[in-house]
Amino acid sequence: MNVLVTGAAGFIGSTYARMLLEAGAADGTEVARVTVLDRLTYAGTVDTFHLTEPRLRFVCGDVCDAGLVDALMAGADQVVHFAAESHVDRSIAAAAEFVRTNVLGTQTLLDAALRHGVEPFVHVSTDEVYGSVETGARSEDDPLAPNSPYAASKAASDMVALAYHRTHGLDVRVTRCSNNYGPRQFPEKVIPLFITNLLDGRDVPLYGDGSNRRDWLHVDDHCRAVDLVRVKGRPGEVYNIGGGTELSNRRLTELLLAACGADWSRVRHVPDRKGHDRRYAIRDDKARADLGYRPARGFERGLAETVEWYRRNRAWWEPLKRREAEAGPRHAV
């Protein structure tokens, strides 16, 4: 079996591809080949792979390149689609690339999958499509109410993917996850940004009053859940994937300061982001009941391991930080 994994030079996609190659599929079977398609934008790097792995094929290319996508799909058996522009701040500054990659790229892949009969097509999305949640938690049947251009582009791609199931009968399965963290995350996102800044003796930027709340999910748990959807999910279904640890950004900052041996004097309050959603919260009962999903990595352990990974792997993230500094200041998500 050849699984085409898009966006797998990024944080989550590369973790998933390594999992398939090293640990095998969620049902215990070995995957014969993993084909990675990634454009290697600023957040993608081949350093996440052992390129000498004989079962890995890496292709540098764009999900919007219909000819390339068609050729790769002709040799694929299944698709797991991670490729996306995902940084909210960047989408606020310039939304066009988000619409192009997230919507047109998804449609290009779906067309090719339909032509070649490649299924299931697992489309990886985000809890941000539900918008800000004042109370309770969103289930898969709740209406979508995205607020940022990023979230709107992901909601649109979700709808296009599900339309291919309803219109053409293509076996499409959609996942919506909460905030991911873990090793090898590009240091523009809040946890690696704060860790690397603190390790370098620099301040960390906290939006507004820090009361915005997020649920945190370790990337390993997320990737295991995605593969459960691939091997056990049902066509046309949406599966929420949560981590079970809801924290305010202020509390997260306190934990990161403690883990890095710093104090509150290192925190710099910055003006709140435009349209900053106050809270995300999802119910993942369906994934738990139907697929047997449970997050295995507790947040305390996962955060400590993540801090230690960045502490030990400066050679991986320091060049990325230098490149980001040349592009201008960024804030956390």
LINKA-V752963 format. One record per residue. N is the residue number from 1. SS is DSSP state (alpha for helix, beta for strand, coil for the rest). OMEGA is omega in whole degrees, -180 to 180 (none if undefined). D_CENTER is the distance of its C-alpha to the mean C-alpha in Angstrom with 2 decimals. Layout:
BEGIN
n:N ss:SS omega:OMEGA d_center:D_CENTER
n:N ss:SS omega:OMEGA d_center:D_CENTER
END
This chain:
BEGIN
n:1 ss:coil omega:178 d_center:23.99
n:2 ss:beta omega:179 d_center:21.78
n:3 ss:beta omega:175 d_center:18.08
n:4 ss:beta omega:-179 d_center:16.59
n:5 ss:beta omega:180 d_center:12.95
n:6 ss:beta omega:179 d_center:11.72
n:7 ss:coil omega:-172 d_center:9.59
n:8 ss:coil omega:166 d_center:10.24
n:9 ss:coil omega:175 d_center:11.54
n:10 ss:coil omega:-173 d_center:8.31
n:11 ss:alpha omega:-174 d_center:6.93
n:12 ss:alpha omega:-178 d_center:4.98
n:13 ss:alpha omega:180 d_center:7.27
n:14 ss:alpha omega:176 d_center:10.15
n:15 ss:alpha omega:179 d_center:10.06
n:16 ss:alpha omega:-179 d_center:10.32
n:17 ss:alpha omega:177 d_center:13.01
n:18 ss:alpha omega:179 d_center:14.86
n:19 ss:alpha omega:179 d_center:14.96
n:20 ss:alpha omega:-176 d_center:16.56
n:21 ss:alpha omega:-173 d_center:18.96
n:22 ss:alpha omega:-175 d_center:19.94
n:23 ss:coil omega:-177 d_center:19.92
n:24 ss:coil omega:-176 d_center:20.21
n:25 ss:coil omega:-178 d_center:18.99
n:26 ss:coil omega:179 d_center:18.80
n:27 ss:coil omega:176 d_center:22.34
n:28 ss:coil omega:-179 d_center:23.71
n:29 ss:coil omega:177 d_center:24.28
n:30 ss:coil omega:178 d_center:23.79
n:31 ss:coil omega:-174 d_center:21.80
n:32 ss:coil omega:-178 d_center:24.29
n:33 ss:beta omega:171 d_center:22.03
n:34 ss:beta omega:176 d_center:18.46
n:35 ss:beta omega:-178 d_center:18.35
n:36 ss:beta omega:173 d_center:15.58
n:37 ss:beta omega:-179 d_center:15.51
n:38 ss:beta omega:-178 d_center:14.07
n:39 ss:coil omega:-178 d_center:15.86
n:40 ss:coil omega:171 d_center:15.40
n:41 ss:coil omega:-175 d_center:14.90
n:42 ss:coil omega:-175 d_center:15.15
n:43 ss:coil omega:-178 d_center:11.73
n:44 ss:coil omega:179 d_center:12.34
n:45 ss:coil omega:178 d_center:15.01
n:46 ss:alpha omega:179 d_center:16.93
n:47 ss:alpha omega:-180 d_center:17.84
n:48 ss:alpha omega:-175 d_center:15.09
n:49 ss:coil omega:164 d_center:17.30
n:50 ss:coil omega:-173 d_center:20.89
n:51 ss:coil omega:177 d_center:21.98
n:52 ss:coil omega:177 d_center:25.24
n:53 ss:coil omega:-174 d_center:23.72
n:54 ss:coil omega:-179 d_center:25.86
n:55 ss:coil omega:-179 d_center:23.45
n:56 ss:beta omega:170 d_center:20.77
n:57 ss:beta omega:179 d_center:21.22
n:58 ss:beta omega:178 d_center:19.30
n:59 ss:beta omega:176 d_center:19.82
n:60 ss:beta omega:-178 d_center:19.18
n:61 ss:coil omega:-171 d_center:19.01
n:62 ss:coil omega:177 d_center:17.69
n:63 ss:coil omega:177 d_center:16.33
n:64 ss:coil omega:178 d_center:19.01
n:65 ss:coil omega:-172 d_center:21.72
n:66 ss:alpha omega:-180 d_center:23.38
n:67 ss:alpha omega:179 d_center:25.78
n:68 ss:alpha omega:-180 d_center:23.38
n:69 ss:alpha omega:179 d_center:21.02
n:70 ss:alpha omega:-180 d_center:24.18
n:71 ss:alpha omega:179 d_center:25.46
n:72 ss:alpha omega:-179 d_center:22.38
n:73 ss:alpha omega:180 d_center:22.17
n:74 ss:alpha omega:-180 d_center:25.86
n:75 ss:coil omega:-177 d_center:25.25
n:76 ss:coil omega:174 d_center:22.23
n:77 ss:coil omega:-179 d_center:22.58
n:78 ss:beta omega:-178 d_center:19.12
n:79 ss:beta omega:168 d_center:15.83
n:80 ss:beta omega:-168 d_center:12.18
n:81 ss:beta omega:176 d_center:10.43
n:82 ss:coil omega:-169 d_center:6.94
n:83 ss:coil omega:180 d_center:8.74
n:84 ss:coil omega:163 d_center:8.33
n:85 ss:coil omega:-167 d_center:9.66
n:86 ss:coil omega:-175 d_center:7.59
n:87 ss:coil omega:-173 d_center:10.14
n:88 ss:alpha omega:-179 d_center:12.42
n:89 ss:alpha omega:-180 d_center:15.46
n:90 ss:alpha omega:-180 d_center:15.45
n:91 ss:alpha omega:178 d_center:15.33
n:92 ss:alpha omega:-179 d_center:18.29
n:93 ss:alpha omega:-176 d_center:20.17
n:94 ss:coil omega:-172 d_center:19.70
n:95 ss:coil omega:-170 d_center:18.13
n:96 ss:alpha omega:-178 d_center:19.56
n:97 ss:alpha omega:178 d_center:16.98
n:98 ss:alpha omega:178 d_center:14.26
n:99 ss:alpha omega:-179 d_center:16.67
n:100 ss:alpha omega:-175 d_center:17.61
n:101 ss:alpha omega:-171 d_center:14.38
n:102 ss:alpha omega:-178 d_center:12.51
n:103 ss:alpha omega:-179 d_center:15.80
n:104 ss:alpha omega:179 d_center:18.24
n:105 ss:alpha omega:178 d_center:15.98
n:106 ss:alpha omega:180 d_center:15.01
n:107 ss:alpha omega:178 d_center:18.74
n:108 ss:alpha omega:178 d_center:19.85
n:109 ss:alpha omega:180 d_center:17.99
n:110 ss:alpha omega:178 d_center:19.35
n:111 ss:alpha omega:-179 d_center:22.80
n:112 ss:alpha omega:178 d_center:22.86
n:113 ss:alpha omega:179 d_center:21.71
n:114 ss:alpha omega:180 d_center:24.45
n:115 ss:alpha omega:-173 d_center:27.04
n:116 ss:alpha omega:178 d_center:26.55
n:117 ss:coil omega:-178 d_center:25.96
n:118 ss:coil omega:179 d_center:22.65
n:119 ss:coil omega:4 d_center:21.10
n:120 ss:coil omega:174 d_center:19.19
n:121 ss:beta omega:-179 d_center:16.52
n:122 ss:beta omega:-178 d_center:13.25
n:123 ss:beta omega:-174 d_center:11.15
n:124 ss:beta omega:-177 d_center:7.55
n:125 ss:beta omega:-169 d_center:7.51
n:126 ss:beta omega:175 d_center:7.48
n:127 ss:alpha omega:-179 d_center:10.53
n:128 ss:alpha omega:179 d_center:11.40
n:129 ss:alpha omega:180 d_center:13.23
n:130 ss:alpha omega:-177 d_center:15.84
n:131 ss:coil omega:-177 d_center:16.78
n:132 ss:coil omega:-176 d_center:18.50
n:133 ss:coil omega:-177 d_center:20.02
n:134 ss:coil omega:180 d_center:23.40
n:135 ss:coil omega:178 d_center:24.36
n:136 ss:coil omega:-177 d_center:23.25
n:137 ss:coil omega:-177 d_center:19.94
n:138 ss:beta omega:172 d_center:18.66
n:139 ss:coil omega:-174 d_center:19.04
n:140 ss:coil omega:-178 d_center:17.95
n:141 ss:coil omega:180 d_center:21.28
n:142 ss:coil omega:-180 d_center:21.12
n:143 ss:coil omega:178 d_center:21.27
n:144 ss:coil omega:-179 d_center:18.45
n:145 ss:coil omega:-176 d_center:19.23
n:146 ss:coil omega:-178 d_center:16.62
n:147 ss:coil omega:179 d_center:18.00
n:148 ss:coil omega:174 d_center:16.14
n:149 ss:alpha omega:176 d_center:16.21
n:150 ss:alpha omega:-177 d_center:12.41
n:151 ss:alpha omega:179 d_center:12.38
n:152 ss:alpha omega:179 d_center:15.48
n:153 ss:alpha omega:177 d_center:14.18
n:154 ss:alpha omega:177 d_center:11.41
n:155 ss:alpha omega:178 d_center:14.28
n:156 ss:alpha omega:180 d_center:16.50
n:157 ss:alpha omega:174 d_center:14.44
n:158 ss:alpha omega:-177 d_center:14.30
n:159 ss:alpha omega:177 d_center:18.05
n:160 ss:alpha omega:-179 d_center:18.78
n:161 ss:alpha omega:-180 d_center:17.17
n:162 ss:alpha omega:177 d_center:19.12
n:163 ss:alpha omega:178 d_center:22.15
n:164 ss:alpha omega:174 d_center:22.29
n:165 ss:alpha omega:-175 d_center:22.66
n:166 ss:alpha omega:-178 d_center:25.29
n:167 ss:alpha omega:-172 d_center:27.14
n:168 ss:alpha omega:-178 d_center:27.03
n:169 ss:coil omega:178 d_center:26.31
n:170 ss:coil omega:-179 d_center:23.30
n:171 ss:coil omega:179 d_center:21.45
n:172 ss:beta omega:176 d_center:18.14
n:173 ss:beta omega:-174 d_center:15.85
n:174 ss:beta omega:173 d_center:13.01
n:175 ss:beta omega:176 d_center:10.47
n:176 ss:beta omega:-173 d_center:9.41
n:177 ss:beta omega:171 d_center:7.72
n:178 ss:coil omega:-174 d_center:8.81
n:179 ss:beta omega:179 d_center:7.83
n:180 ss:beta omega:172 d_center:6.52
n:181 ss:beta omega:178 d_center:9.15
n:182 ss:coil omega:-179 d_center:11.11
n:183 ss:coil omega:174 d_center:12.84
n:184 ss:coil omega:175 d_center:12.04
n:185 ss:coil omega:-177 d_center:9.58
n:186 ss:coil omega:-170 d_center:11.01
n:187 ss:coil omega:166 d_center:13.73
n:188 ss:coil omega:-180 d_center:13.26
n:189 ss:coil omega:-164 d_center:11.04
n:190 ss:alpha omega:-175 d_center:13.47
n:191 ss:alpha omega:179 d_center:13.75
n:192 ss:alpha omega:176 d_center:14.08
n:193 ss:alpha omega:-179 d_center:16.04
n:194 ss:alpha omega:-179 d_center:18.38
n:195 ss:alpha omega:-176 d_center:18.85
n:196 ss:alpha omega:175 d_center:19.72
n:197 ss:alpha omega:-178 d_center:21.90
n:198 ss:alpha omega:178 d_center:23.71
n:199 ss:alpha omega:179 d_center:24.30
n:200 ss:coil omega:-180 d_center:25.83
n:201 ss:coil omega:-178 d_center:28.02
n:202 ss:coil omega:176 d_center:26.52
n:203 ss:coil omega:177 d_center:25.89
n:204 ss:beta omega:-178 d_center:22.61
n:205 ss:beta omega:179 d_center:22.05
n:206 ss:beta omega:-179 d_center:21.69
n:207 ss:beta omega:171 d_center:21.40
n:208 ss:coil omega:-179 d_center:24.44
n:209 ss:coil omega:177 d_center:25.75
n:210 ss:coil omega:-176 d_center:22.55
n:211 ss:coil omega:176 d_center:22.86
n:212 ss:coil omega:-172 d_center:19.53
n:213 ss:beta omega:179 d_center:17.88
n:214 ss:beta omega:172 d_center:14.42
n:215 ss:beta omega:-173 d_center:13.60
n:216 ss:beta omega:-174 d_center:11.98
n:217 ss:beta omega:178 d_center:10.34
n:218 ss:beta omega:-175 d_center:10.66
n:219 ss:alpha omega:179 d_center:8.16
n:220 ss:alpha omega:178 d_center:11.27
n:221 ss:alpha omega:179 d_center:11.90
n:222 ss:alpha omega:-177 d_center:8.64
n:223 ss:alpha omega:176 d_center:9.37
n:224 ss:alpha omega:178 d_center:12.94
n:225 ss:alpha omega:178 d_center:12.47
n:226 ss:alpha omega:-179 d_center:10.86
n:227 ss:alpha omega:173 d_center:13.91
n:228 ss:alpha omega:176 d_center:16.19
n:229 ss:alpha omega:180 d_center:15.33
n:230 ss:alpha omega:-173 d_center:16.12
n:231 ss:alpha omega:-175 d_center:19.38
n:232 ss:alpha omega:-176 d_center:20.54
n:233 ss:coil omega:-179 d_center:19.03
n:234 ss:coil omega:179 d_center:21.34
n:235 ss:coil omega:176 d_center:21.45
n:236 ss:coil omega:-177 d_center:20.62
n:237 ss:coil omega:172 d_center:18.95
n:238 ss:beta omega:-179 d_center:15.95
n:239 ss:beta omega:171 d_center:14.54
n:240 ss:beta omega:180 d_center:13.11
n:241 ss:beta omega:-178 d_center:11.45
n:242 ss:coil omega:180 d_center:12.50
n:243 ss:coil omega:177 d_center:13.25
n:244 ss:coil omega:178 d_center:16.73
n:245 ss:beta omega:179 d_center:17.00
n:246 ss:beta omega:-178 d_center:17.55
n:247 ss:beta omega:168 d_center:18.66
n:248 ss:beta omega:177 d_center:19.98
n:249 ss:alpha omega:177 d_center:18.85
n:250 ss:alpha omega:179 d_center:22.42
n:251 ss:alpha omega:176 d_center:22.33
n:252 ss:alpha omega:179 d_center:19.13
n:253 ss:alpha omega:178 d_center:21.03
n:254 ss:alpha omega:-180 d_center:24.04
n:255 ss:alpha omega:-180 d_center:22.31
n:256 ss:alpha omega:176 d_center:20.90
n:257 ss:alpha omega:-179 d_center:24.38
n:258 ss:alpha omega:-178 d_center:26.04
n:259 ss:alpha omega:-178 d_center:23.87
n:260 ss:coil omega:178 d_center:24.65
n:261 ss:coil omega:-179 d_center:28.31
n:262 ss:coil omega:178 d_center:28.30
n:263 ss:coil omega:-171 d_center:29.66
n:264 ss:alpha omega:178 d_center:29.18
n:265 ss:alpha omega:-179 d_center:31.18
n:266 ss:alpha omega:-178 d_center:28.13
n:267 ss:beta omega:177 d_center:26.32
n:268 ss:beta omega:178 d_center:26.78
n:269 ss:beta omega:180 d_center:26.35
n:270 ss:beta omega:179 d_center:25.18
n:271 ss:coil omega:-177 d_center:25.60
n:272 ss:coil omega:179 d_center:23.03
n:273 ss:coil omega:175 d_center:20.52
n:274 ss:coil omega:175 d_center:21.66
n:275 ss:coil omega:-174 d_center:20.66
n:276 ss:coil omega:179 d_center:18.79
n:277 ss:coil omega:-176 d_center:17.88
n:278 ss:coil omega:-173 d_center:19.80
n:279 ss:beta omega:169 d_center:17.96
n:280 ss:coil omega:178 d_center:15.15
n:281 ss:coil omega:-179 d_center:16.19
n:282 ss:beta omega:171 d_center:15.68
n:283 ss:coil omega:180 d_center:17.93
n:284 ss:coil omega:-179 d_center:16.70
n:285 ss:alpha omega:-177 d_center:20.29
n:286 ss:alpha omega:179 d_center:19.89
n:287 ss:alpha omega:179 d_center:17.41
n:288 ss:alpha omega:-176 d_center:19.74
n:289 ss:alpha omega:-173 d_center:22.91
n:290 ss:alpha omega:-173 d_center:22.20
n:291 ss:alpha omega:-177 d_center:19.97
n:292 ss:coil omega:-179 d_center:21.03
n:293 ss:coil omega:169 d_center:17.64
n:294 ss:coil omega:173 d_center:18.05
n:295 ss:coil omega:-175 d_center:15.90
n:296 ss:coil omega:-175 d_center:17.92
n:297 ss:coil omega:176 d_center:16.94
n:298 ss:coil omega:-174 d_center:18.74
n:299 ss:alpha omega:-179 d_center:17.40
n:300 ss:alpha omega:179 d_center:20.56
n:301 ss:alpha omega:-178 d_center:20.39
n:302 ss:alpha omega:-180 d_center:16.69
n:303 ss:alpha omega:179 d_center:17.15
n:304 ss:alpha omega:179 d_center:20.38
n:305 ss:alpha omega:-180 d_center:19.01
n:306 ss:alpha omega:177 d_center:16.25
n:307 ss:alpha omega:-179 d_center:19.03
n:308 ss:alpha omega:179 d_center:21.25
n:309 ss:alpha omega:179 d_center:18.90
n:310 ss:alpha omega:178 d_center:18.74
n:311 ss:alpha omega:-175 d_center:22.46
n:312 ss:alpha omega:-172 d_center:23.24
n:313 ss:coil omega:177 d_center:21.13
n:314 ss:alpha omega:-178 d_center:22.33
n:315 ss:alpha omega:178 d_center:22.96
n:316 ss:alpha omega:-171 d_center:19.26
n:317 ss:alpha omega:-179 d_center:18.25
n:318 ss:alpha omega:177 d_center:21.61
n:319 ss:alpha omega:178 d_center:21.70
n:320 ss:alpha omega:179 d_center:18.33
n:321 ss:alpha omega:178 d_center:19.76
n:322 ss:alpha omega:179 d_center:22.96
n:323 ss:alpha omega:178 d_center:21.37
n:324 ss:alpha omega:-180 d_center:19.59
n:325 ss:alpha omega:178 d_center:23.00
n:326 ss:alpha omega:-180 d_center:24.68
n:327 ss:alpha omega:-180 d_center:22.43
n:328 ss:coil omega:-175 d_center:23.38
n:329 ss:coil omega:175 d_center:22.24
n:330 ss:coil omega:175 d_center:18.82
n:331 ss:coil omega:179 d_center:18.12
n:332 ss:coil omega:180 d_center:15.40
n:333 ss:coil omega:none d_center:12.90
END
